[in-house]
Amino acid sequence: MAHIRGEVVIDAPVEEVFDFVADERNEPKYNRRIVRAEKLGEGPVEKGSRFVAQPTGMGAGGVMTVEVTEYERPRRFRNLVRSSYMQVDGTVSFTDQGGVTLLRWDWEMGLIGPMKLLSPVLALVAPRWERRNWVTLKRYIESGYA
């Protein structure tokens, strides 16, 4: 398992950042490695909400399920992500810092099955991938969702 954590400050109110990030359907807007994401079921995003997400280049076998296992708006949520090759369990937390948001991520990420052999590579590249995703999110939100 790779332990991945980091933080970024986003110049936007904490509630806005939380609501945008907690809704997995928004991830394709800022993460180029996700081509689609859909919510399973009706209703608001909350504990128990589930999504499916399709990573770039992984085909149908790469579909990930994302389940919200904790939801404390606007402070934090926890997701469990599963696919045929990977499992991620992690928390995203949000702290209001006078009108801007400190976003922190803290993931346990591991490869499973035959992909497990690539775990040392994951430990090297995943922290950079995650940082890039969150910095891209920051730019997206601060641009007014352009």
HELIX and SHEET records of a PDB file:
HELIX    1   1 VAL A   14  ALA A   22  1                                   9    
HELIX    2   2 GLU A   24  ASN A   26  5                                   3    
HELIX    3   3 GLU A   27  TYR A   30  1                                   4    
HELIX    4   4 ALA A   60  GLY A   62  5                                   3    
HELIX    5   5 GLY A  113  LEU A  118  5                                   6    
HELIX    6   6 SER A  119  GLU A  142  1                                  24    
SHEET    1   A 7 ALA A   2  ILE A  10  0                                        
SHEET    2   A 7 THR A 101  LEU A 111 -1                                        
SHEET    3   A 7 MET A  86  ASP A  96 -1                                        
SHEET    4   A 7 ARG A  76  ARG A  82 -1                                        
SHEET    5   A 7 MET A  64  GLU A  72 -1                                        
SHEET    6   A 7 ARG A  50  PRO A  55 -1                                        
SHEET    7   A 7 ILE A  34  LEU A  40 -1                                        
END                                                                             
